[in-house]
């Protein structure tokens, strides 16, 4: 590859080719074993099979009285049936009567979740029963067939049954299910670490006030939040001056799974990152047929991807979401696709584009229609805060006519 | 309010009444000031107005050469125009020529983001220029009208303009915009802290293996993940035995903004939480016309809400999402509504319900249709891992017929 500095990009790679390169070169990271209490949102590394039944025993599904169901037939509010209360069963504290089982005409006071006593096969709920004679007996006003209000052993989970598949992003209730079968620790994909290398002599650190001809770095805080959204473990921000040796040192020092370089990626004389990457590893892509992120590069340091993201904040957002984020998501075992909710809506005004180039068009949604934002400048980050989302115009189209149904990616979930 | 233990609920509160009570009693927590680097996903406490212009000066939008635009008219590849290179402008390092301005026939080598030198009003991009005579001159092959490839002062953000409204949940790019105007620290809503009090003698801590008649607590790990999703700051899990004094002590000790009690909330003799809450504060609701979460309670300790959630895990999930989560979301300044993406789809099979009761029905989506899951037991947590989401049947309906269009809340975002 030749040096493109100050000469412009000759051939720009197609967006689809960059995506293929990412997918081909990157596989999900190895598994690690973590406590279930830390596993919300993590990605299962393997299928989980239930080792035990849940529940492990027949149990009451209601508060009430455990009885032999057929003995309750005929009970109603006008002719209640009486049973002798011979004990009680509480969760974790089963009934332990003298004979160990519920006999004819007997009932055991039982709480939801308590083991069903031997002999009993149904539960009369508290609402259909009233204790009398100081709790010695209970009057039942509703019949319950055998099995009623009883949770059978294994009714939730059968031992040996597949519980959750590899690749599952763990929902809150998944954690509950895994806890109930004792599946902690759990094997999940390791989360990729991300280095964010920000170049630019003009940049002040996030948190500073802009002053004179110096501006505040806005990309690192945005990239850190995007990477965290995509499942990155830790992000480290490293600000370096626009000097060849500083950029080289920063890339040599970066031990992270993914390296995002913001700025210095284009063809200007201060754009050292492409040269450094070519020297230290591979520069596979430099220049992408993508508006507004054409000065994007992708290479590798050994197996680890390095993304050269444009310094312009909108381009940076676009290039991260399409490429850098794809790598973070893929390494962490998440779906590679853009992690935004989508909606199909009609276009209020046409979108013009060039064939052969993918366009990332910020849009607003008003009155159920999609309005492209007039401001297309790559430096206008506020356009992405005013926008509700974006539309991707594929390379094979020259835009979309007014009224066309388009897929909108919504910034807010 | 009377003691309902072992007598069942007389009147169950309507779901809408519980929601109204939450909305009436709870207001967003006060603001706190945090560093922008910590603010992803946080909720803005007030409107943010830009204090400065972004950019703060006219700057190059491309790498290339700053010139007087009208002097380039007529340039084309066959008759390029030559300009004398009199210096360069880099980001943060403006052009400082002897006369301080770009004169007739002169050009300044300029990088994207560099301040536009005085005298110049346009930038010729690098691709339309070639340096000659060892960099003393540049040949320009494309005309640029004044203003071309120049980012004007304030073109992204005008000083005094409203940037982001109060209540905004900060997107990654919002952080970038706030960084660029130097708005760090930023005032956001304090995140509510949440205590999770789990009662049950039969329960083993999450991470244990189920053994004998003891089962593993699955609600606390689920509730902690749900609360974190809804913006809770920290959650603390406290497991207590089914004893009046232990439950009382746990509620007295809980200093958190929201208290979730899992289990012991119903009308069984071991259900101490309602009585304790009535004694220590207020028990406003006990029993809700909601399936499968009817044994739900809501009260307050001073201003702090206490939710009595059923121990059955599906009921617990349902009651948290509708009520407990609503409180967490509201206190943190988020929208009170359920935080799931939704889709309207036709029902593959009818859903039966009772008028006067809200039903939470787990469903799968197959072939673009909504299939209610046959298993309706409140204890079958695995039904919520097999389900794609749920449908809420409002109190005024007796279910939905086959083919009806229903709103599905999707568990996965």
Interface residues (C-beta under 8 A of the other chain):
Chain A: X6 X7 X8 X9 X35 X36 X37 X40 X41 X52 X54 X55 X56 X57 X61 X63 X90 X91 X92 X93 X94 X109 X111 X112 X113 X114 X115 X125 X126 X127 X131 X151 X155 X156 X157 X163 X164 X169 X171 X172 X173 X174 X175 X176 X177 X179 X180 X181 X182 X184 X185 X200 X201 X202 X203 X206 X207 X208 X209 X210 X212 X213 X214 X215 X216 X217 X218 X219 X221 X222 X223 X224 X225 X226 X228 X229 X242 X266 X267 X268 X269 X270 X271 X311 X312 X313 X317 X341 X377 X378 X379 X380 X381 X382 X384 X385 X411 X412 X413
Chain B: X6 X7 X8 X9 X35 X36 X37 X40 X41 X52 X54 X55 X56 X57 X61 X63 X90 X91 X92 X93 X94 X109 X111 X112 X113 X114 X115 X125 X126 X127 X131 X151 X155 X156 X157 X163 X164 X169 X171 X172 X173 X174 X175 X176 X177 X179 X180 X181 X182 X184 X185 X200 X201 X202 X203 X206 X207 X208 X209 X210 X212 X213 X214 X215 X216 X217 X218 X219 X221 X222 X223 X224 X225 X226 X228 X229 X242 X266 X267 X268 X269 X270 X271 X311 X312 X313 X317 X341 X377 X378 X379 X380 X381 X382 X384 X385 X411 X412 X413
